[in-house]
């Protein structure tokens, strides 16, 4: 499944990030903790370069906590700090300001030496669609300034948001990149970063079952009360559909209905805390 999905507004966002980078002290990049590699936009890596950066592993409540720690260790370096968060509940957000102060210490020391006391830190918030940028910004601002939605591509233009902790956030629209490999494409689709409307969700659900029977077989069996798993993902999907009553006339499987149900339950963490990638 080679997905090539690069709407015009995403090319515009790439330019917007490049042009406004000089206005900010640091970058906050939000990734999905279930897929930290697939939800990393290589375009952002290239554009941001050596700018101080905080990587927020959002939706960490939906992923495997042990794997989260592995990712934090793998991604941390001199110019990058990694923090696990749950933007919806505000968990982990208090660690952001200390991490920024640590990354920007030399710059702030120079400004203080020149007599500046009240220093406002300006930060650009970037990330692919549907990783929770607007939810994060609303929690930081403590009100609904940024537009939120459970569909990719809700934020359309840059906007500045003030917070009560001396940090100004520049929100930017979510941006994907021109083309990505099949596994990355499926991971993005599983977690909802790519619109379901452009996908074959029945194929997607089958691929998700195939993945889960490999990496989380016990969770899959427990959620859908399956005694055993077959090596054949289609047989497993059929059994899940029967358990959930997704049956049409003449005992045919309603694949659309079970596909929607399965994807919703995975995205909502109902199957369990599952990381689709390890570092």
HUPE-V303022 format. One record per residue. N is the residue number from 1. RES is the residue in one letter. NEAR is the number of other C-alpha atoms within 10 Angstrom. D_CENTER is the distance of its C-alpha to the mean C-alpha in Angstrom with 2 decimals. Layout:
n=N res=RES near=NEAR d_center=D_CENTER
n=N res=RES near=NEAR d_center=D_CENTER
This chain:
n=1 res=X near=11 d_center=20.56
n=2 res=X near=12 d_center=20.30
n=3 res=X near=16 d_center=18.08
n=4 res=X near=13 d_center=19.17
n=5 res=X near=14 d_center=17.40
n=6 res=X near=13 d_center=17.87
n=7 res=X near=12 d_center=19.21
n=8 res=X near=8 d_center=21.44
n=9 res=X near=15 d_center=19.31
n=10 res=X near=20 d_center=16.71
n=11 res=X near=14 d_center=19.71
n=12 res=X near=14 d_center=20.77
n=13 res=X near=20 d_center=17.50
n=14 res=X near=19 d_center=17.93
n=15 res=X near=12 d_center=21.47
n=16 res=X near=15 d_center=20.56
n=17 res=X near=21 d_center=18.37
n=18 res=X near=13 d_center=21.26
n=19 res=X near=11 d_center=23.91
n=20 res=X near=12 d_center=22.53
n=21 res=X near=17 d_center=21.46
n=22 res=X near=10 d_center=25.03
n=23 res=X near=11 d_center=24.78
n=24 res=X near=16 d_center=22.30
n=25 res=X near=18 d_center=22.80
n=26 res=X near=25 d_center=19.32
n=27 res=X near=23 d_center=15.73
n=28 res=X near=24 d_center=12.69
n=29 res=X near=24 d_center=9.61
n=30 res=X near=30 d_center=6.27
n=31 res=X near=28 d_center=3.90
n=32 res=X near=28 d_center=2.64
n=33 res=X near=30 d_center=6.43
n=34 res=X near=28 d_center=7.64
n=35 res=X near=23 d_center=7.19
n=36 res=X near=24 d_center=7.45
n=37 res=X near=18 d_center=9.96
n=38 res=X near=22 d_center=8.87
n=39 res=X near=25 d_center=5.66
n=40 res=X near=20 d_center=8.39
n=41 res=X near=18 d_center=10.56
n=42 res=X near=13 d_center=14.11
n=43 res=X near=14 d_center=15.57
n=44 res=X near=20 d_center=14.04
n=45 res=X near=12 d_center=15.44
n=46 res=X near=10 d_center=18.74
n=47 res=X near=15 d_center=18.95
n=48 res=X near=17 d_center=18.07
n=49 res=X near=11 d_center=20.31
n=50 res=X near=12 d_center=21.84
n=51 res=X near=17 d_center=20.74
n=52 res=X near=20 d_center=19.91
n=53 res=X near=27 d_center=16.20
n=54 res=X near=23 d_center=14.09
n=55 res=X near=23 d_center=10.78
n=56 res=X near=29 d_center=8.99
n=57 res=X near=28 d_center=7.35
n=58 res=X near=27 d_center=6.13
n=59 res=X near=24 d_center=7.24
n=60 res=X near=25 d_center=9.62
n=61 res=X near=21 d_center=12.20
n=62 res=X near=21 d_center=11.03
n=63 res=X near=22 d_center=11.19
n=64 res=X near=18 d_center=14.47
n=65 res=X near=17 d_center=15.58
n=66 res=X near=9 d_center=17.79
n=67 res=X near=19 d_center=15.24
n=68 res=X near=24 d_center=13.10
n=69 res=X near=13 d_center=16.41
n=70 res=X near=12 d_center=16.95
n=71 res=X near=21 d_center=13.79
n=72 res=X near=19 d_center=14.85
n=73 res=X near=13 d_center=18.29
n=74 res=X near=12 d_center=17.41
n=75 res=X near=13 d_center=15.41
n=76 res=X near=15 d_center=17.75
n=77 res=X near=11 d_center=20.61
n=78 res=X near=9 d_center=23.06
n=79 res=X near=15 d_center=20.96
n=80 res=X near=19 d_center=17.52
n=81 res=X near=21 d_center=16.70
n=82 res=X near=25 d_center=13.82
n=83 res=X near=20 d_center=13.22
n=84 res=X near=25 d_center=11.64
n=85 res=X near=24 d_center=10.99
n=86 res=X near=20 d_center=10.90
n=87 res=X near=25 d_center=10.84
n=88 res=X near=13 d_center=12.59
n=89 res=X near=13 d_center=15.43
n=90 res=X near=14 d_center=15.43
n=91 res=X near=16 d_center=15.48
n=92 res=X near=16 d_center=15.37
n=93 res=X near=17 d_center=15.74
n=94 res=X near=12 d_center=19.38
n=95 res=X near=13 d_center=18.66
n=96 res=X near=18 d_center=17.28
n=97 res=X near=14 d_center=20.75
n=98 res=X near=10 d_center=22.58
n=99 res=X near=17 d_center=20.12
n=100 res=X near=22 d_center=20.61
n=101 res=X near=13 d_center=24.35
n=102 res=X near=14 d_center=24.50
n=103 res=X near=21 d_center=22.89
n=104 res=X near=17 d_center=25.14
n=105 res=X near=12 d_center=28.25
n=106 res=X near=11 d_center=30.47
n=107 res=X near=12 d_center=29.78
n=108 res=X near=18 d_center=30.42
n=109 res=X near=12 d_center=33.56
n=110 res=X near=11 d_center=34.89
n=111 res=X near=14 d_center=34.38
n=112 res=X near=13 d_center=36.06
n=113 res=X near=10 d_center=38.92
n=114 res=X near=9 d_center=39.51
n=115 res=X near=9 d_center=39.89
n=116 res=X near=11 d_center=36.56
n=117 res=X near=10 d_center=35.71
n=118 res=X near=9 d_center=33.09
n=119 res=X near=11 d_center=30.21
n=120 res=X near=13 d_center=27.22
n=121 res=X near=18 d_center=24.07
n=122 res=X near=19 d_center=22.18
n=123 res=X near=24 d_center=18.53
n=124 res=X near=23 d_center=16.35
n=125 res=X near=24 d_center=12.75
n=126 res=X near=24 d_center=10.74
n=127 res=X near=25 d_center=7.47
n=128 res=X near=28 d_center=6.91
n=129 res=X near=25 d_center=7.57
n=130 res=X near=28 d_center=6.28
n=131 res=X near=27 d_center=3.15
n=132 res=X near=23 d_center=6.50
n=133 res=X near=28 d_center=8.53
n=134 res=X near=24 d_center=11.67
n=135 res=X near=23 d_center=11.62
n=136 res=X near=24 d_center=11.38
n=137 res=X near=24 d_center=14.16
n=138 res=X near=20 d_center=16.22
n=139 res=X near=19 d_center=16.32
n=140 res=X near=22 d_center=17.36
n=141 res=X near=19 d_center=19.91
n=142 res=X near=12 d_center=20.94
n=143 res=X near=11 d_center=21.46
n=144 res=X near=13 d_center=19.98
n=145 res=X near=16 d_center=20.28
n=146 res=X near=20 d_center=17.06
n=147 res=X near=13 d_center=16.77
n=148 res=X near=19 d_center=14.23
n=149 res=X near=13 d_center=13.64
n=150 res=X near=12 d_center=11.97
n=151 res=X near=13 d_center=12.46
n=152 res=X near=20 d_center=10.78
n=153 res=X near=20 d_center=12.96
n=154 res=X near=16 d_center=14.39
n=155 res=X near=19 d_center=14.81
n=156 res=X near=15 d_center=17.58
n=157 res=X near=13 d_center=19.24
n=158 res=X near=17 d_center=19.01
n=159 res=X near=14 d_center=20.15
n=160 res=X near=14 d_center=21.28
n=161 res=X near=18 d_center=20.72
n=162 res=X near=17 d_center=23.00
n=163 res=X near=15 d_center=22.33
n=164 res=X near=9 d_center=25.06
n=165 res=X near=12 d_center=24.41
n=166 res=X near=13 d_center=25.49
n=167 res=X near=18 d_center=22.19
n=168 res=X near=19 d_center=21.67
n=169 res=X near=24 d_center=18.24
n=170 res=X near=23 d_center=17.99
n=171 res=X near=24 d_center=15.29
n=172 res=X near=23 d_center=14.62
n=173 res=X near=27 d_center=13.45
n=174 res=X near=27 d_center=10.25
n=175 res=X near=24 d_center=11.64
n=176 res=X near=28 d_center=11.58
n=177 res=X near=18 d_center=14.50
n=178 res=X near=13 d_center=17.83
n=179 res=X near=13 d_center=17.78
n=180 res=X near=16 d_center=16.02
n=181 res=X near=12 d_center=17.48
n=182 res=X near=12 d_center=17.72
n=183 res=X near=12 d_center=15.72
n=184 res=X near=20 d_center=12.62
n=185 res=X near=19 d_center=13.36
n=186 res=X near=22 d_center=13.71
n=187 res=X near=23 d_center=10.52
n=188 res=X near=21 d_center=8.63
n=189 res=X near=20 d_center=11.29
n=190 res=X near=22 d_center=11.28
n=191 res=X near=21 d_center=7.89
n=192 res=X near=19 d_center=9.00
n=193 res=X near=23 d_center=7.46
n=194 res=X near=23 d_center=11.17
n=195 res=X near=15 d_center=13.81
n=196 res=X near=16 d_center=15.86
n=197 res=X near=7 d_center=18.94
n=198 res=X near=10 d_center=18.90
n=199 res=X near=14 d_center=18.47
n=200 res=X near=11 d_center=21.17
n=201 res=X near=20 d_center=19.60
n=202 res=X near=18 d_center=22.54
n=203 res=X near=14 d_center=21.93
n=204 res=X near=20 d_center=18.22
n=205 res=X near=25 d_center=19.29
n=206 res=X near=21 d_center=21.91
n=207 res=X near=18 d_center=19.57
n=208 res=X near=22 d_center=17.34
n=209 res=X near=24 d_center=20.63
n=210 res=X near=18 d_center=21.66
n=211 res=X near=15 d_center=18.62
n=212 res=X near=20 d_center=18.92
n=213 res=X near=20 d_center=22.66
n=214 res=X near=12 d_center=22.16
n=215 res=X near=14 d_center=19.64
n=216 res=X near=17 d_center=20.16
n=217 res=X near=15 d_center=23.54
n=218 res=X near=17 d_center=24.83
n=219 res=X near=17 d_center=21.94
n=220 res=X near=21 d_center=22.35
n=221 res=X near=18 d_center=26.10
n=222 res=X near=12 d_center=25.97
n=223 res=X near=13 d_center=23.77
n=224 res=X near=17 d_center=25.96
n=225 res=X near=13 d_center=29.20
n=226 res=X near=14 d_center=29.90
n=227 res=X near=8 d_center=32.77
n=228 res=X near=10 d_center=31.86
n=229 res=X near=16 d_center=29.37
n=230 res=X near=11 d_center=30.81
n=231 res=X near=11 d_center=29.97
n=232 res=X near=12 d_center=29.55
n=233 res=X near=19 d_center=26.14
n=234 res=X near=16 d_center=27.92
n=235 res=X near=14 d_center=30.38
n=236 res=X near=22 d_center=27.68
n=237 res=X near=24 d_center=26.01
n=238 res=X near=19 d_center=29.54
n=239 res=X near=19 d_center=30.21
n=240 res=X near=21 d_center=27.07
n=241 res=X near=21 d_center=28.17
n=242 res=X near=17 d_center=31.67
n=243 res=X near=13 d_center=30.54
n=244 res=X near=14 d_center=28.67
n=245 res=X near=13 d_center=31.57
n=246 res=X near=20 d_center=29.85
n=247 res=X near=17 d_center=33.25
n=248 res=X near=10 d_center=35.16
n=249 res=X near=7 d_center=38.90
n=250 res=X near=6 d_center=40.75
n=251 res=X near=9 d_center=38.16
n=252 res=X near=11 d_center=35.58
n=253 res=X near=18 d_center=31.89
n=254 res=X near=17 d_center=29.80
n=255 res=X near=20 d_center=26.93
n=256 res=X near=15 d_center=25.10
n=257 res=X near=16 d_center=25.24
n=258 res=X near=23 d_center=24.16
n=259 res=X near=23 d_center=21.28
n=260 res=X near=15 d_center=19.91
n=261 res=X near=15 d_center=20.62
n=262 res=X near=24 d_center=19.09
n=263 res=X near=23 d_center=15.71
n=264 res=X near=16 d_center=15.72
n=265 res=X near=14 d_center=16.74
n=266 res=X near=20 d_center=14.19
n=267 res=X near=17 d_center=11.24
n=268 res=X near=14 d_center=13.24
n=269 res=X near=15 d_center=13.86
n=270 res=X near=14 d_center=17.50
n=271 res=X near=22 d_center=18.14
n=272 res=X near=20 d_center=17.14
n=273 res=X near=18 d_center=14.80
n=274 res=X near=24 d_center=13.72
n=275 res=X near=21 d_center=11.99
n=276 res=X near=21 d_center=12.20
n=277 res=X near=19 d_center=12.65
n=278 res=X near=14 d_center=14.90
n=279 res=X near=13 d_center=15.71
